[in-house]
Amino acid sequence: MSNTLDSQIEGNNGSINSISDRGTQLPGHREIDKFGQNRDSVFFRDGVRRIDFVLSYVDDKDGDKKAERRREFEANLEKAGLELETEDKSASDDRKTYYLKIHAPWEVLATYADVLKIKVPFKASDIPKAREVPLEWFTHPFRLPDNIMRPEPDYFTAPFDKSKVDFFLIDDKDTFFPPSTRNRIVYYILTRCPYYKEDRKEKDKTGIKRLLNNSTYTSAYPLHDCQYWKKAQDMQCESERYHLYRYWARFLCFYKEQPLNLIKKYYGEKIGIYFAWLGFYTEMLFFAAVMGVICFVYGVLSYEDNITSKEICDPEIGGRIVMCPLCDKKCSYWKLNSTCLSSWQSHLFDNEGTVFFAMFMGIWVTLFLEFWKRRQARLEYEWDLVDFEEEQQQLQIRPEYELKCTGRRLNRITQEMEPYLPFPSKCARFCLSGATVLFWTCLIVACIMGVIAYRLAVYAAFASVMKDSSTSKIQLVGSLITPQLATSVTASCINFVIILILNFLYEHVAIWITDMEIPKTHLEYENKLTMKMFMFQFVNYYSSCFYVAFFKGKFVGHPGNYSYMFGKWSMLRNEECAPGGCLIELTTQLLIVMAGKQMVGNVQEALLPLLRNWWGSRKGRSHPESTYSRWEQDHDLQNFSQFGLFYEYLEMDMIPRLVYLYAYHPGSVATMEGYITNSLSFYNISQIPLLNLPEPEENPSWFNSSTITTCRYRDYRFPPGHEKQYTHTMQFWHILAAKLAFIIIMEHVVFVVKFFVAWLIPDVPAEVKARIKRERFLVQEYLHNYEVEKLKMQLSQSFCLSTETASLLPSSPNISDFFVGMSGLIYGVVQWIFTTYEYHNSGIFSYETLIAE
């Protein structure tokens, strides 16, 4: 080991000596002078031992206590077999940061690879590669070089077993485990290494996470292999970061296929799976986007055939229809043709193609899920992740769970004592967690109700200033923006700000309550955290959209009997949709929320880290490599947060039109002529309560109460003077039945298609199934042959030993021969029994296989 902890720390001041003069001189390697060494390196000073992890820290006012923690922690790391090397702050760029470099030797890697059941190659794959696809020349511009797409040969793999090292394909122990696996093993040790003294064991003083939280260390991170803009000068470095930047992480490479194998090799399987899913999702969205464009183009091409909008804009139809006030007191009577522009805009998004697009998206979701299952199965096999979740459940117990759960019980699967959380404690923690999530969900609903109250309160204010253009003081804005649109835009902006604030607060709450539940495994922890974040963000982002899509305009009432949000005393009358429907408002809401989220996310996840990384790269380009080390360059990069991989409608105004087209059109030919008049009911102005009447000064100049005796509103009710006046007509119930039928039919169509597609498309491709079976067969066969050969060698050695022993006995040939034969036979039978028992318990081999052998 290059240095010891006692030589690093002097006294109580925590000062650490430089250990450059203690570098280990290995055979065949030249000692590198400190000032002549290329510091853009991923190796110790000896140039041989690879840096698998780096910890950084600074001295501060609480230095004595933190130095004591570091002393104990680093001593325990050395006891665990890790090798350490410290860079003094005088050698750092800021002259105040120490860097502790960590190396895991072969014995440590082999031990923990056995514990973690990491799969490693044991035989080159003999399965031929896929044949060349037709029209390969067409996809050539999108493809990457083969050495980038497949940075390593294809092997059959098996879980590493330290006792069977010669079974695996180990050419070089230093490069056998890739850097991502080495980092994973070291981090596994760091999270479980204690920093308490042996004489007083305080179980909670364990792991690098707590040391980072109490600022004993400022950061913990693995190293990149080189600078991203140029290859590493050290020939031992793979320069995979440079290749990823050149072929993948640049904007001009957006149309290229992703080098998923290289991503997995460099960043690990978790990051690789994320980008595989993201790429597949983007590819599938292409088909949805094409269909959406087709439906939008249909709306544009049928623009002139939109009879409904023509009737609204027609001065002889829409210009003669006087609509009832949309709010109390401050809202005036208005003509239907004032919504001419919005009705045309609505047609672009709400037309016959909208229904088709909704059904298409229902089927698209099913196809996406089924094809992703196949893609995931293929990646699981290629990346040795088959049965990974089950292994994680059994092996990857979180250190926090081991520390906080002091009780022990027998695991029925492993037959070993393990920590467990008592049921009463688990139930209490679950109830507290559920109550917290419920509270925050109710808080979202309360905020949404507050935004709705804002909409109802300010609508009258907008309506009072956005009057008829001849008297409006803001003619330009009033002629382009309706009161509904102005209210929707401002409310959406307020709602978006609330969404961001609640999201920021809930992230910390979600982590706190998930930690409080003490999940057993990392997989269980991620699943619980994901569920909490998904539930909260779904309600947070889409509550306002659900209100506009499914509730707004549905509980309005009618003139003379309007509905109010908190009762009539609140004076907050429920909103109505525009004559063209609420789809435009829904589109506006989605645009503001989704586009705003994207912009804020880009600033948080791309722009700020990009600026920081740009500054770090600029610093790296301007500083010579002899002074700006690899560990300092990576220390200046953006941290990978716990949410690193996290963050990242149907409007039914179409159904009434179809009911009118096929059941209520007046002529012999089914057309939409007369639909506007049919969809608006009459109300006698003289019967409007005083509370709902507009103030006289609010009425427009064209309104004459002596000639205009009725106003129209959006509903299907009998007119005044009818024996059932102001009650729903039969057409209303027909439309309601048609909506329900459409939902039921569409739901059943989607379910039928889903089950048919699920049956038609297997989750695991037949090729992958065959490969998995082939690999398992080879593992059994090779391990069986390996054990049999090992047994033969043991029998041979025992026979030779017995012969030598017999030669020392008295000279009775019959007795010596009998002793030699019996001892060899007994030893062989005992070995065979133990081997058979071991194979049977492992569940890999059968008795028939061994007997046949």
N, C-alpha and C positions, 0 to 999 in steps of 0.2 A: 504494500500500500504506500502511496507516494507521500503521505503525511498523516499525522495523528492529530487528534482533537486537542491534546494538551499543548502541542506546539503552535496551534492556531490561536489560542486564546490566552492572553496574559492577564493575570490578576482579575479584578472586578470591573475594569473599564471596558472590557469587551473588545479591545483592540486586537487586530489579527495581523500576524506577521506574513510577509510575503514568503512564499515557499518555492520560489523559482530556483533556489539553490539546492532544492531537495528533489529535483526531478529524477526519475528512475532511469538509469541507463540500461536499456535492454540489449541483449545480444543482436547484432545485425542492424541496429538502429543508431543513428547519429544523434548525440545530444544537441538539442536546438537551443541556441542562446535566446534569452528572454527578449532582448531588443532586436534580434534579427529574425525572430519568428513571425511568420505570416499569421496574424491574429484572426483572419477570416477563415477559421478552421473549426471543425467539429470534433477535434481530438484533444486529449490532454497534451501536456507539454512534450511528452515522449513521442507524440505523433502516431501512437499505436492504439491506445485505449480511447474508444469513442465516447463522446459526451452524450449521455442518454437523457439527462434532465439538468436543469439549472435552477437554483434558488438564489434570490437576491435579497439584500437587506441593507439598512443604513443604521448608523448610530444615532440615538436621540436621547432626550432627557430621561427616558425610562430604560436606559441602556443596560443597567445591571441585571434587572429582572429578565429582560429579553435575551441578554447574553447567556444567562443561566439556562433558559429554555433551549436556546440553540445548542449549547454545550451538551446537554443531555440528549437532545434529539439527534445530533450528528454522531454522538457516541453510539447510540442505539442503531443508527443506520450502518455504521461500520460493523457492529456485532451481527447485523443481518447479512453481511457479506458485501455490501456496496463499497466502492472506492471513491474517495472524495479528493478534491483539489480546489483550493481557494485562490481567487484573484483579489489582491489587496486593492483598497479604494484608491491608492495612489496611482494604480495602473488604469483606472477607469476614466472615462471621458469627463464625467462630472466631479471627480475627485471626492466622492462621498458614498458611492455604492460599492458594496462587496458582492462578489459573485461566487457561489458555491457550485462547482461542477461535479456531477455524479456519474459514475460509470458502473454498469452491472457486468461483472465477469461471467464467464461461461457457467460456472457452478450455480450461480444465482439464477441465471436465465433458465438453465435446464430444470432446476428445482421448481421454479414457479410456473414454467411452461407445463410441467407435469401436474401441478396443483390446479392450474386453470384449464387443463385439457385443451391446450392450443394445438390446432391441427397443423401438421407439417408434412412435406412430401416424403413418400417412401418408394415411389415408382413412377417413371415417366408414363404419361398417358399413351395408350395404344389405340385410342379411339380416333379415327380419321376426322379431319376438319370438315366443316360443311362445304359442299360443292359451291363453285362460283355461281352466283345468281345471274339470271338473264339480264341483259341491258346494264351490265356492270359499269360500262362507260358513262352511263347517265348519272350515276351516283359518285363518280370519281371526284368531281370538284368538292364534294362534301366529306370526303374521307381523309383520314390522317395516316401518316406512315405507320407501317405494321409494328415497328419497334416502339412506337408511342402508344398505340392501341393495345398491344400485348407486350408489356415490358419484361415478362418472364415466361418461360415455357410452361406448358400445361402438365400438371402432375396429379397422380392419385395421392390422397392425403389420409392421415390417420392421427388421432390424438397422441401427443408426444408422451413417451414413457421413458423416464430417465434410466430405468434398468435395461432398456433395449435400445441403447444408443446406436449400436451397429446395424439395427434394422432400418434406420432412416437414411436418406440420401444427404449425408453431411460431408460436403467438400471442404468447407472452411467454417470453423466454429465462430469466427468473428463476423461473418456475413450470413450465417445460417438463418438467424432471426432478423427480419427486416426492421428498420428503425421504428416503424409504427408499433410493432410488437414489443420491441425493447422499451419504448416509452410507456406502453401500457403496463408492462411488468413493474417498472420502477415506480410508476404512479400508484400501482396497487400496494407496493411496499410503503410508499410515503403516506398513504391514507391510513395505514394500520400501525405505523411505528409510534410508540409512546415517547413522551418527553418528560416523564416523571422519574425520580430517583428510585433505585431498587428498594431502598429501605422504607419508602412510603409510596405505595402504589395507589395513585389517584386515577381511576379508570377513565375519567372524562378528559384527562390530559393526553390525548392521543390524536395523531393525524395532522397532516399538513394543512387541512382546511381550517382547523382551529388556530393554527399558528399564523395563517394568513388573516383570519378575522381579527386576531388581537395584535396584528401588525408586527409580530416577531419577524416574519419575512414579508417583504413587499410584493413578491411575485414568485410564481413557480411555473415553468414552461419548458417544453422540449425545444430543440434547435432546428431551424431550417438547414438544409444541406448546403445552400449557397445563396448568393444574391440573385434576385429574380431576373435582373437584366443582363446577366452574363454567367457563363459557366464557372464552376469552381476550379481554382488553379490546382488544388490537391487532386491527384488522380484517383485517390481512394473514395472521393465523394461522388455520388451518382449524378448530381446536378438535375435531379428530378423536378425541383422547384422551377428551375429555368425552363425546362421543357413544358411544364404546365402553363407557365406564363406565355410562352411563345405560341403554343398550339391551342390554348383553351381560355385563359383569363384575360383576353384582350377583346375589345369591342369588334374589331374587324374579323374576329373568328366566330361571330355569333351564328353563322350559317353552317359551321363545321360540326361534325359529330363529336360527342364528348368522349375523351379518353378515360372511361370509367375505371378500367383496370389500373391505370396509373394513378388516378385519384384515390382509389382504394388502397393501393400499395403505399402511397405517400401519407395520406391523412387517416387511413383506417377504414374499416367497413361501415361504421356509422355515418361518416361524412359521405362515403361513396354511395350508400343506399339513398341518402337524401338527394344527391344530385341526379341519381338514376331516376328517382321518382319525379323530380322537378322537370327533367328533360322529357320523360314520358308524358307527363301532364301537359307540358307545352305542346308536344306533338299532337296529342288528342284534342287540345283546344283549337288547333288549326282547323279541324273539321267543323267544330261548333262555330268558329268565327266565319268560315265560308258559308255555312248555312244561314247564319245571322245576316251576313251581307246580302245573300240572295233574297231573304225576306225583306230587308230594308230597300233593296233595289225594286222589289215588287211594289212596295209602298210608294216609291218615287214614280214608277211607271204607271201605276194606277191612280196617280195624283189627280189627273183630270177627270177620271171616272168616279170620283168620290161624290155621289149624289147627296150624301148627308151634309158634307161641308158646303156644297153648292146651295142647298136649301137654307143653311144658316146664314150664308153671306148674301143671299138674294134679298134685295131691298123689299121685294113684294112678299117675301115669306118671313125670313128672319128679321127684316126691318120693321115688320108690322106686329111682331110678337113681343109683348111687354112682359118682362119677367118680374117676379116678386122680389122684394129686397132680400139680400143675403145676410143681413145683420139688423139688429134693432137700432132705431133712432138715427144713426149716422149713415146708414146705407140707403140709397135711393132706388127707385124703379130704374130698370135698364132694359135696353133692347138686345135681343138675342144676337143680332149681327155684330155686336161689339166684340164677340168672341170668335170672329171669323178667322183671325190669324192662328189662334191657339187650336181651333178645330182642324185646320190644315196640318199644323205641326203634329197633332195627335195622330193623324192618319198615317204618318210615316212610321210610327211605332205600334199602332193599334189598328191592324187590318186583318184580313183573312189569313195572311201568312203568319200572324202572331200565334194563332191556335196551332198551326202546323209546327211552328218552331218550338212551342211548349211541349208537344208530344215528342218531337225529335229529341229534345234535351232529356226527357224522361228515359228514352231508349239509350241515348248517348251515355248517360251516367252508368247504366247497366253494362254497356260495352266497355266503358273505361275500367270499371272494377274488375270485370272478368279478364280482360287483356292484361291488366296490371298484375293480377294474380299469377298469370303465366310468366310474365316478365320477372316478377319477384322470385318465382320458383327457379327460374334459370339462373338468376344472379345468386341465389342462396346456394345452389350447387357449385357454381363456378368459384364462389368466394368462400366455400367451406362453412356456410352458415346453416346447413341443414341440422335441425334439432338444436339450434343455437339457443332459442328461448328456454327450452327445457334445461339445457346445461346451465344457463344463467340462473335459473330459479334454484338449482341445486348447489351451485358453486359460488356465485357472486353475492354472498350475503354482505350487506352494507356494514361498514365498520361502526356506524352510528347505532345500528340495531344490536350489534354484539356488545356495545358498551352500555346501552341503556336497558337492555333486557337481561337482568341478572338471573332469572330463572332458567332452569335447564330441563329438557325432556328428551326422550328417545325419538329419533327420526326413524319412522317405519321403513323408509326407503334405504337410507344409508346405514341404519342400525348404529348410529353414533349419537352421542349426547350433543344437543345444540341449544342455543338460547331461544326463548320464545316469549311472546307478550301475552300475559293472562287475558282471558276473555273479558272480564269486567273492565279492565283498563282499555282494551281495544274498543269495546262498545262505547265507553265514555268518550274516548278520543274521536270516534266516528261521529257520535252525536254532536259534539262540539264543532267538528269540521263541517258537518252538514248544516248546522244552524248558522255558521259563519257564511257559507256560500248562499244560503237562503236569504240572509240579511242583506248581502251585497246585491243579490238579484232583485230584492224588493227595493233597494236603493235605486237601482237602474229604473225600475218601473215608476218610482216616485219622480225621478228626474224627467222621464218621458212625459208623465202627466203634467209636470211643470212646464215643459216645452209646449204641450198641447194647450195649456191655459194661456201661455204667451201668444200662441197663434190666434186663439179666440179673442184675446184682449186687443191685439194690435191690428187685427183685420179691419175693424171699424175705422181705425186711424188711417190706414192706407186707403181704404175705400173713400174716406172723406176728402182726401187730397188728390186722388186719381179719379176725378169725375169726368164728365163729358169733355172732350178735347177743346170745345169752344170756350169753356169757362175754367179750365184747369190752369193752375199757376205753374205746373211742371209738365208742359205739353209734350216735350220730347220723351221723357220717361213714362208719362202717363199713357202715351200712345203705343209704347212698346212693351210695357210691363203691366200686367193686370194685378189687382190687389191680391188674388190668390198666389200668383207667382212671387210677388214681393214678400208676402208672408212666408211662403215656402222656403225661399232662399235664405232669408234671415234666420228662420227657425232651424233650418238645416245647418247653418254655420254655428249657431249656438249649440245645437245638438252634437256637432262634431267636436267642439271644444270640450264639452262634458264627457264625450267618449274618451278623448285623450287623457283627461284628468283621471277618470275612473280606471282606465286601463293601467296607468302608471301606478296608482295606489294598489290596485288589486294584484298586480304582479308580486309585490312584496307580501301581501296577505296570503296569496296562493302558496308561495314557498314556505311561509311560516306554518300554515295549517298542515301542509304536506309533511314538513319536518316533524310537526307535533304528532302526526299519526304513526310515525316511526315505521315506514314500510320495510319489509324484510330484505328485498333484493333491489338492485338498481332498476331492473325491468319494472317491478311493481311501483317503484318511486316515480319513474317516468310516466307510467300509465295513469297513476292517480293525479299527477300534476297536469298531464295533458287533458284529462277529463275535466278538471276544474277550470282550466284556462279556456277550453273549448266551450263549455257551458256558459261561462261568463261572457266571453267575447261574442258568442252567437246572440245572446240576449242584448248585449251592449250595442253591437253594430246594427242589428236588424230589427230591433223593437220599433223604431220610428218608421222603418220601411213597411213592417207588418201593419202598423196603424194606418198608413196611407193606402196600402193595397187592399186591406180587408175590412177596415172599420170606418174610415172616413167616408162620410156621406151615407152610411147605412143606418144611422140612428138620428136623423135630422127631424123627423116629424113632418108636419105640413103647416101652412099658414093657419093661424088660429090655435094651433096645438104643437108648437115647436118644443124640441127637447133641449134641455140645458145640462151642462156638464155637472155642476154641483147644485142643481135646482134653480128655480127662477130667480131666487134672491141673488145668485152670483152674477146674473146678467151675461153669462158666458154661453151663448147659444152654439150648439154643435155645428161643426163645419159642413158645408156642402161641397160636392165635387163640381167642377166646371161642366157645362153642357157636353163638352167633348170627353168627359171622364177624368179620372184621377191619374191616368197613366203618365201624362206629361209631368205632373208633380212628383210622381214616383221616380221617374227618370232623373229629374232634377235632384231629388234626395239622394239617389244612388250615386249620381255623378259627384256631388259635393263630398259625400262620406267616403266613397271608394277612391276617388282621385285625391282627395285630401290625405287619406291614409297612406296612399302610395307616395305622395310627395313627402310627408313627414317621415315615413319609413325610409325613403331614399336618403333623406338628410341624415337620419340617425344611423342607418346601416351602411351607407355608401359614402356620402359626401364627407362627413366628419372623420370616419376612419381613413378615407382616401387622403384627406388633407394631412392627417397625422402620419399615415404611412408615406405620403409624398415627402413630408418634411424629414421623416426618417431616412428615406431613400436618397433625398437630396443631401442629407447629412452624411450618408454612407458614400455617396459619389464624391462629395467634396473632401471627405476625410480619407487619408491613406489607410490602406488595410492594416498597416503596422500599428496604428493607434486606435482604430475603431473596430473592436473585436466583433466576432459573430454573435456572442452572447449579449453584447451591448446593442447591436442592431436589432435583434429579436426582442430585447427588453423594451425598446421604444415603439414596438408595434402595438396595434389595438388589441385589447384583451378579448378572448372568446368567452362571452357571457354564458350563463346557465341557460338562457333562452336563445342560444345561437341558432338552433334549428327549429325554433318555434315560429318565429315571425318571418317571419317571413309568415220571375213573378207573372205571376199570371194575373192580369186584370180581366174580370169577367164582363165589361161593357160590350164585347163581341156577341155574347149569348142573346141578349135582348134583340140585337139586330137580326140574328138568324131566326128567332121566333117570329119576328115581324115579317121577315122575307118569305117564310114558308107557311105562315098561318094567318097573318092579319093584313097582308097587302090587299088594297081594294080592288085592283084590276085582275084580269085573267092571266096576265104575265107577271111572274114573280120579279119585282123590282123593289128598290129601296125608296122610291118616290113616296112622300108623305110620312116618312119615318119620324122626322123631327116633330111634326104636329102630333103624331100618335103618341110619342114618348113624353109629352108635356101635358100636365093636368091644369085645369082652370080653378081659380079661386076668386070669389067676389070680394073686391077691394073694400066695400062697405062693411064686410064682416071681419076684417082684420082687426085684432085687439089694439087698443091705443098703445100698449107696450111695444108692439111690433111695427107700428107705423113710423115711417121716416119723418123727421122734422121738416116742416114746410120749406125751410131754406136749403135743405139738402136735395129737394126734387129738381130734376133737370128742366131746362126751359121748354122742352117739347112736351112735357107731361101736362095733360089737361084732365082734371078729375071729372069734368062733366061729360067728356066723350069716352074716356078710358075707364071702364067699369070693372074689368077683370084683369088679373095678372096670371102668369103661368109659372109653374114650378116643376121640377123633375121628379115625376112619380107616376104611378098608374092608379088613379083614384077617380071616382065618379064626379061629374061636374056639379056646381051649385044648382039647386032646384030639383035634382034627382032624388027619388025616394031613399036612396042609399048614399046621399052626397058625402063626399070626402072619405068614403071607405074604399078599400082596395077592389079593383076590378078583377075579373077572371083572368085577364092577360097578365096581371102581376103574379098570380099563382102559377100560370103556365111558365112564365119566365123562371120563377123560383124552382119549379120542378125540372126545367131544362138545365139549370145550373147544377143541381144535384145530380142529375143523370149524366151530365158531361164529366163531372168530377169522378163519379163511380165508374163510368166507361173508361175514362182515361186511366184511372188507377188500375183497373183490371187489365187494360191493354199493356200498361207498363209492367205489371206483375207477370202476365203471361209471357211477354217478350223476355223478361228477366229470367224466368225459370227455363224458357226454351234456350236462351243463349247460354245460361249456366250449364245446361245439359249438353248443349252442342259443343261448347268450348271447355275442355278439361282445365282444371286449375293448374295442373302440372303437365307440361308437354310430354308426350310419349318418349321423345328422345332423352329428356332429362330423367324420367323414371328409369329408363334402361341404363343410363350412366350411373345413377345412384346405386342400382342393383349390382352393376358391374364392379363399382368401387367397393361396395360392401363384401362382395364375393372375393375380390382380390385381397382385401384386408384379412378376411378369415383364412384364405389359403396361404398367404405369405406368413401370417403370424403362426399358423399351424405348422408349416414347414420349418419356420424359425425355431419353435419350441421343440419339435421332434429332433432336429439336428442338435439342438442344445442338449436334449436328453441322451442322445446317442453318445455325444462327447463325454457326458458325465458317467454313463455306463462304462465306456471304454476306460476312462480314468480310474473308476472304481475297480474294474477288472485288473488293471495293471497294479493297483495298490494291493489288491488281494493276493496276487501272485507273488509280489515282493514279500508280503507278510508270511505267506505259506512257506517260502524258502527258508525262513528263519525257524520254522517249527521242527520238532523231532522227525527223524527220517522214516516216517511211515507213509508211503506214497498213497495208500488208500485214504488215510485220514486227511492228508493235505489236499488231495484232489477234491475230496468231499467237502472240506471246509471252504476251499476257493469257490467251488461251484455254488454252494448254498449261499455264501455271503454275497456273491454277485447277483444271484437270483433274487434274494430277499431285498437287496438294495434297489434293483431294477423294479420289482413289484411295488415297493413303497413309493418310489419316485413316480411311477405310472399312476398310482392311486391319487397321490397329491396333485399331480398335473391334471388328471381327469376331474377331480373335485374343483380345482381352480377354474378350469374351462367351463364346467357346468354352472358354477355360480356367476361367472361373467356373462353368461347368456349368449356367448358368441358361437361356441362349438357344441355339437351333440355327441352323445356317447357313440352313436353309430359311426361318426366320422373318425373318432379316435380308435375304435376297434378295427375299422377297416384299415387304418394306417398301420 
